[in-house]
Amino acid sequence: MKLLVVEDDVDVGLALTEELRHSYAVDWAVNKTTGLYQARINPYDLLIFDLTLPDGNGLELCNQVRADGISTPILMLTATNSAEDKVAALDAGADDYVTKPFHLPELKARIRALLRRPEQVIPKVVEIDDLKVDLVNRTVSRGNQDIILRRKQFDLLEFLLRHPNQVLSRGTILEHVWEGDADGFSNIVDVHIKYLRDKIDKPFSRHLIHTVSGVGYKLQKP
């Protein structure tokens, strides 16, 4: 699983990322601007935001991420134990919070708890525009029309749905959908994107799958 840590304190950031890298892949950003950029272009399983950042704060970052439609769980690090800060963090879209200085085993336990709750990150039935996807029964419809997808086509659509509005590179899609079981230099991702577009986009006036030239693809409401 992949985590993003946004923490401007170098000592805290180094210690935290080094510890977490024993169990996860971890990216580290030192300000709000870089953190927001990373959250938008990479599919993470958990976001960890410090409340105080040099170019803003974690609440603003949390609000912007949620406004972008990114539903990844967020753990907020707060410098005080005040009820106001905790309420503000939860109201901004955070799923949990830890007070600094934190006890590392507690922080790791809270991370594990958030990563065990995928049902709270994305519902069992997902709708974007008039596209409706039942992730449990693996059924797809758009408008009043049922759409039949092959297994890998559905897996690809589900991955796009789990990261709406985020640009996903071909390598990222290959790693998560095919789990490395494909030639990295093949065009398998492009071929399956075409198959998917033929079924959920081409017959309809509004397109949901968008190409970001030179980068990859994203699923976004028109």
Secondary structure, 3 states (H helix, E strand, C coil): CEEEEECCCHHHHHHHHHHHCCCCEEEEECCHHHHHHHHHHCCCCEEEEECEECCEEHHHHHHHHHHCCCCCCEEEEECCCCHHHHHHHHHCCCCEEEECCCCHHHHHHHHHHHHCCHHHHCCCEEEECCEEEECCCCEEEECCEEECCCHHHHHHHHHHHHCCCCCEEHHHHHHHHCCCCCCCCCCHHHHHHHHHHHHHCCCCCCCCEEEECCCEEEECCC
